[in-house]
Amino acid sequence: MAKILVEKSGPLSGTIKINGAKNAVLPILAATLLASDKCVLEEIPNLRDVSVMGELLTALGAKVSPLKDGCMEVDPSGEILGEAPYELIQKMRASFFVMGPLLAKNGVARISMPGGCAIGARPIDLHLKGFSALGAEIELGHGFVEARAEKLVGTTIYLDFPSVGATENIMMAATMAEGTTIIENAAEEPEIIDLANFLNKLGANVKGAGTDTIKIVGVESLGSTVHAVIPDRIETGTYMIAAAMTRGNLMIENVVPSHLKPIIAKLRECGVEIEEGDDYLRVDGKNLTGSVDITTLPYPGFPTDLQAQFMSLLTVTEGTGIVSETVFENRFMHVSELNRMGANIKIEGHSAVVQGHGNLQGAQVKATDLRAGAALILAGLVADGVTEIGDIYHIDRGYVAIEEKLRGVGANIRRVEEE
């Protein structure tokens, strides 16, 4: 098993280029199943989750080219199967995204219950509620779910919670439904806009993505297209926090600053200077000062995917910061690992109280999930001694060559393979 070793580093300095968004590319890859011909996707990050999705599409009958220079081609013009293999679904929660496209294209989708990071219950009930409202019959068995419909018919669907995954899956299922589908209390994330743009390029009729009401007018068939995926706002936020924690100065390129308003605002409250360009951010952490409080919320609120990284930052600022998690109930597993490094964090219900002091010590820790792993790397950059991070396969699910990018801007970090 590989490990990442991090030693205390000076202020980071230089330029980092951001990859395409993991949370955008996975549903878009699933949506290629709706196409009638080859789709070309650009700005695709070389991530474990992307390769798993490629394997899944191949198993379903699509022809998928190997990822090369950020480009991937998917040809779903042959026979597409209605059942996804258990072993692939279990590797990644986002594999459930194929259910909407399969239901729309074949009228049947049989999927085992999805796996993924253990950050709490992420029920699929809202996905199934949407499919049922469109006219599908749902059968839940031991470890699998099956949806069948001779014909999907548009309707109005109100989501009890603005779930990103449910919004995307229902959008995809509705693209070829008869009539009009309206999703109310829809999620508003930039990744949903990117999916809608891709679907519209295929010939779908999707309006309102990025607002809480999305309208999909069904069409008879979809074509093919070329599409470049948006930059990853979570990767961007992670490197912004790295600059702040090390009191460094980083130029971060290939970003959409408007996608990062909450993290920009909170870093500025901590004394960090941020220059916003059309497609870049310059982050200067030399004046990092006091703590702030954050509360995770659906977009455009503070993203839960940056909560762990920001908690690392609060351990080295002055004063006390409170982190309130409202999206996932089990997303404080990194607290015990940060405390092993000398942090002073106490959990009180859905909040964590972080007493900043800046005296972190290197330790043996493990990445309990994707974003927790990133948080431990950030803590290692400012901790005395060596931080040894295990279970880094979690980190590889969401960051392309994170140790190489950080090393390129002055971090003392390396990956080691254990025999």
C-alpha positions in Angstrom: 0.0 0.0 0.0 1.3 3.4 -0.9 1.6 6.2 1.6 2.2 10.0 1.4 4.9 11.5 3.5 4.7 15.2 4.3 7.3 17.4 6.1 7.0 20.9 7.3 7.3 23.2 4.2 7.9 26.9 3.9 5.5 29.3 2.2 4.3 27.7 -1.1 5.1 29.8 -4.1 4.4 29.3 -7.8 1.6 28.3 -10.2 -0.9 25.4 -10.0 -3.2 24.5 -12.9 -6.6 23.0 -11.9 -8.0 19.9 -13.6 -11.5 19.2 -14.8 -14.1 18.7 -12.1 -14.5 15.2 -10.7 -18.1 16.0 -9.6 -19.0 17.2 -13.1 -17.3 14.6 -15.3 -18.9 11.5 -13.6 -22.5 12.4 -14.3 -21.5 13.6 -17.8 -19.8 10.3 -18.5 -23.0 8.5 -17.4 -25.1 10.9 -19.7 -23.1 9.8 -22.7 -25.3 6.6 -22.6 -28.2 8.8 -23.8 -26.3 9.8 -27.0 -26.9 8.1 -30.4 -23.3 8.4 -31.5 -19.8 9.1 -30.3 -19.2 11.9 -27.7 -15.8 13.5 -27.2 -15.1 14.8 -23.7 -12.2 17.2 -22.9 -10.5 18.4 -19.7 -11.1 15.0 -18.1 -9.1 14.4 -14.9 -7.0 11.3 -14.7 -8.7 9.9 -11.5 -9.5 6.5 -10.2 -13.2 7.3 -10.2 -13.1 8.3 -13.9 -11.4 5.0 -14.8 -14.1 3.1 -12.9 -16.8 4.9 -14.7 -15.1 4.1 -18.0 -15.1 0.4 -17.0 -18.7 0.6 -16.1 -19.7 2.2 -19.4 -17.7 -0.5 -21.2 -19.4 -3.3 -19.3 -22.8 -1.8 -20.3 -21.8 -2.0 -24.0 -20.4 1.4 -24.8 -17.0 1.7 -26.6 -14.7 3.9 -24.4 -11.3 5.1 -25.5 -8.5 5.3 -23.0 -8.0 8.7 -21.5 -5.3 10.6 -23.5 -4.2 14.2 -23.0 -7.4 14.9 -21.0 -9.6 13.6 -23.8 -12.0 10.6 -23.7 -14.3 9.3 -26.3 -17.5 7.3 -25.6 -19.5 5.6 -28.3 -22.9 4.2 -27.0 -24.3 3.5 -30.5 -24.3 -0.3 -30.0 -26.5 -2.4 -27.7 -26.6 -1.0 -24.2 -27.4 -3.4 -21.4 -29.8 -2.6 -18.7 -27.9 -4.1 -15.7 -24.7 -2.8 -14.2 -22.1 -5.2 -12.7 -22.1 -5.4 -8.9 -18.3 -5.2 -8.6 -18.1 -1.9 -10.4 -21.1 -0.3 -8.7 -19.6 -1.2 -5.3 -16.4 0.7 -6.0 -18.0 4.1 -6.4 -21.2 5.8 -5.4 -21.4 7.9 -8.6 -21.9 4.7 -10.6 -25.6 5.1 -9.6 -25.7 7.9 -12.2 -26.1 5.4 -15.0 -29.6 4.5 -13.7 -31.4 7.6 -15.1 -29.8 7.2 -18.6 -30.5 3.5 -18.7 -34.1 4.0 -17.8 -34.5 6.7 -20.4 -32.8 4.7 -23.2 -33.8 1.1 -22.4 -36.9 1.4 -20.2 -35.1 -0.7 -17.6 -32.2 -0.3 -15.2 -31.0 -2.8 -12.5 -28.3 -1.5 -10.2 -26.8 -2.9 -7.0 -26.7 -0.5 -4.0 -23.8 2.0 -4.5 -20.6 2.2 -2.6 -18.2 5.2 -2.0 -16.8 7.2 0.8 -18.2 6.4 4.3 -19.2 9.9 5.2 -22.7 9.1 6.2 -26.0 8.0 4.8 -26.6 9.3 1.3 -29.9 7.7 0.5 -31.0 7.1 -3.1 -34.7 7.6 -2.1 -34.9 11.0 -3.9 -33.6 9.4 -7.1 -36.2 6.7 -6.9 -38.9 9.1 -6.0 -38.1 11.0 -9.2 -38.1 7.9 -11.4 -41.4 6.8 -9.9 -43.0 10.1 -10.5 -41.9 9.8 -14.2 -43.8 6.5 -14.4 -41.2 3.9 -13.5 -42.1 0.9 -11.4 -39.4 0.5 -8.6 -38.4 -2.8 -7.1 -36.1 -3.0 -4.2 -34.4 -6.4 -3.6 -31.6 -7.7 -1.4 -28.8 -5.2 -2.3 -30.2 -4.1 -5.6 -32.8 -1.7 -7.1 -34.6 -2.1 -10.4 -36.7 0.5 -12.3 -38.9 -0.4 -15.3 -41.1 1.8 -17.5 -42.7 1.2 -20.9 -42.8 5.0 -21.2 -41.6 7.8 -19.0 -44.0 10.7 -18.8 -43.0 14.2 -17.7 -44.4 15.6 -14.4 -43.6 18.0 -11.6 -41.2 16.6 -9.0 -40.5 18.4 -5.7 -37.2 17.3 -4.0 -37.4 17.2 -0.2 -33.7 18.2 -0.1 -31.8 19.8 -3.0 -29.7 16.7 -3.7 -27.1 17.1 -6.4 -27.2 13.4 -7.4 -31.0 13.2 -7.5 -31.3 16.4 -9.5 -28.8 15.1 -12.1 -30.2 11.6 -12.3 -33.8 12.8 -12.7 -32.6 15.4 -15.4 -31.0 12.6 -17.4 -34.1 10.3 -17.1 -36.4 13.1 -18.2 -34.5 14.1 -21.3 -36.5 11.7 -23.5 -39.7 11.5 -21.4 -43.0 12.4 -23.0 -44.0 15.9 -22.2 -42.5 18.3 -19.7 -40.7 17.6 -16.4 -40.2 20.3 -13.8 -37.8 19.7 -10.9 -38.6 21.9 -7.9 -36.1 22.6 -5.0 -33.4 21.4 -7.4 -29.8 21.6 -6.5 -28.0 24.6 -8.0 -24.3 23.5 -8.2 -22.2 24.5 -11.1 -21.7 20.8 -12.0 -25.5 20.7 -12.7 -25.2 23.5 -15.1 -22.3 21.7 -16.8 -24.4 18.5 -17.1 -27.3 20.6 -18.5 -25.0 22.2 -21.1 -23.8 18.8 -22.2 -27.3 17.4 -22.5 -28.4 20.5 -24.5 -25.5 20.0 -26.8 -26.8 16.5 -27.4 -30.2 18.0 -28.4 -32.0 17.9 -25.1 -34.2 20.8 -23.9 -33.1 21.7 -20.4 -33.7 25.2 -18.9 -33.2 26.7 -15.5 -30.1 24.7 -14.4 -28.4 26.6 -11.7 -31.7 27.8 -10.2 -34.0 25.9 -7.9 -36.5 25.1 -10.7 -35.3 23.1 -13.7 -37.6 22.5 -16.7 -36.9 19.6 -19.1 -39.0 19.2 -22.3 -38.6 15.6 -23.5 -37.3 14.9 -27.0 -37.4 11.7 -29.1 -33.7 11.2 -29.4 -30.3 12.7 -28.7 -27.3 13.1 -30.9 -23.6 13.5 -30.2 -21.3 16.3 -29.2 -17.9 17.6 -28.1 -17.8 19.0 -24.5 -15.1 20.4 -22.2 -15.7 19.8 -18.5 -15.6 22.8 -16.1 -12.7 23.3 -13.7 -12.8 21.6 -10.3 -13.8 24.1 -7.6 -13.0 21.7 -4.8 -9.5 21.1 -6.0 -9.1 24.9 -6.4 -10.3 25.5 -2.9 -7.9 22.9 -1.5 -4.9 24.7 -3.0 -6.2 28.1 -1.9 -6.2 26.8 1.6 -2.7 25.3 1.2 -1.5 28.8 0.2 -3.2 30.4 3.2 -2.0 27.8 5.7 1.7 28.0 4.6 1.4 31.8 4.3 2.5 31.3 0.7 1.6 33.0 -2.5 0.0 30.9 -5.3 -1.2 31.6 -8.7 -4.1 29.1 -9.4 -5.0 28.9 -13.1 -8.0 27.4 -14.9 -10.6 28.4 -12.4 -14.0 30.0 -12.4 -13.9 32.5 -9.5 -17.7 32.8 -9.3 -17.9 29.1 -8.3 -15.7 29.9 -5.2 -17.5 32.8 -3.6 -17.9 31.2 -0.1 -14.3 30.0 0.2 -13.0 33.4 -1.1 -15.2 35.2 1.5 -14.1 33.1 4.4 -10.4 33.2 3.5 -10.6 37.0 3.3 -12.2 37.1 6.7 -9.1 35.2 7.9 -6.8 38.0 6.5 -5.9 36.2 3.3 -5.4 38.4 0.2 -7.1 37.1 -3.0 -6.9 38.6 -6.4 -9.6 37.4 -8.8 -9.0 37.3 -12.6 -11.2 36.0 -15.4 -9.8 32.5 -15.1 -7.3 32.6 -12.2 -7.0 33.4 -8.6 -3.9 34.7 -6.8 -3.9 33.7 -3.1 -1.5 35.4 -0.7 -1.5 34.1 2.9 1.2 36.2 4.5 -1.3 38.1 6.7 -3.3 35.0 7.8 -4.8 36.0 11.2 -7.9 35.0 13.1 -10.4 32.2 13.1 -13.9 32.3 11.5 -17.0 30.1 11.8 -18.3 28.1 8.8 -21.5 26.3 8.2 -21.7 23.8 5.2 -24.8 24.3 3.0 -26.0 23.3 -0.4 -24.6 25.6 -3.2 -24.2 28.6 -3.1 -23.3 28.0 0.5 -20.0 26.8 1.9 -19.3 23.4 0.3 -19.2 20.3 2.5 -16.3 19.1 0.3 -14.1 21.8 1.6 -15.1 21.5 5.3 -12.3 19.2 6.3 -9.6 21.3 4.5 -10.9 24.5 6.1 -10.8 22.8 9.5 -7.1 22.2 9.0 -6.7 25.9 8.4 -8.5 26.8 11.6 -6.1 24.7 13.6 -3.3 27.2 12.8 -5.2 30.5 13.0 -5.6 32.5 16.2 -8.6 32.0 18.3 -11.6 29.6 18.2 -13.5 28.7 15.1 -16.7 26.6 14.9 -17.4 24.3 12.0 -21.0 23.3 11.6 -21.8 20.4 9.2 -25.4 20.3 7.9 -25.0 18.1 4.8 -23.5 14.8 5.9 -23.9 13.5 9.4 -20.7 11.5 9.6 -18.2 14.0 8.1 -16.0 14.6 11.1 -14.0 11.4 10.9 -10.9 13.5 10.2 -11.1 15.2 13.6 -9.5 12.3 15.5 -6.7 12.2 13.0 -6.0 16.0 13.2 -6.1 15.7 17.0 -3.4 12.9 16.7 -1.3 15.7 15.2 -1.8 18.0 18.2 -4.9 19.9 17.1 -7.5 20.9 19.7 -10.9 20.0 18.2 -14.0 19.0 20.2 -17.1 17.7 18.5 -20.4 19.0 19.9 -23.3 17.4 17.9 -23.2 18.6 14.3 -20.5 21.2 15.1 -16.7 21.0 15.8 -15.0 23.6 18.0 -11.5 24.3 16.8 -9.1 26.0 19.1 -6.3 27.3 16.9 -2.8 27.4 18.1 -0.5 26.3 15.2 1.5 23.8 17.1 0.9 20.7 15.0 3.2 17.7 15.1 3.8 15.1 12.4 2.2 11.7 13.1 1.0 8.5 11.5 -2.6 9.2 10.3 -5.0 7.7 7.8 -7.3 9.2 5.2 -10.7 8.2 6.3 -12.3 9.6 3.1 -11.3 11.7 0.1 -11.5 15.2 1.6 -10.2 14.1 5.0 -7.1 12.9 3.2 -6.6 16.3 1.6 -7.0 18.0 5.0 -4.3 15.8 6.5 -1.9 16.7 3.7 -2.5 20.4 4.4 -1.9 19.9 8.1 1.3 18.0 7.3 2.6 21.0 5.4 2.7 23.1 8.6 3.3 20.4 11.2 6.8 19.8 12.8 8.4 16.5 11.8 7.0 14.0 9.4 3.3 13.2 8.7 2.7 9.7 7.3 -0.7 9.4 5.7 -2.1 5.9 4.9 -5.2 4.8 3.0 -4.3 7.3 0.3 -6.5 5.5 -2.3 -9.2 7.8 -1.0 -7.1 10.9 -2.0 -6.5 9.5 -5.5 -10.3 9.4 -6.1 -10.4 13.2 -6.3 -7.0 14.7 -6.8 -4.7 14.3 -9.9 -1.0 13.9 -8.7 -1.6 16.1 -5.6 1.9 15.4 -4.3 3.5 16.4 -7.7 1.5 19.6 -7.9 2.4 20.6 -4.3 6.0 19.6 -4.7 6.1 21.9 -7.8 5.3 24.9 -5.6 7.8 24.1 -2.8 6.1 21.5 -0.6 8.2 18.8 1.0 6.0 15.8 0.1 6.4 12.5 -1.6 4.6 9.2 -2.2 6.3 6.0 -1.1 5.3 2.4 -2.1 5.4 -0.1 0.7 6.5 -3.7 0.0 
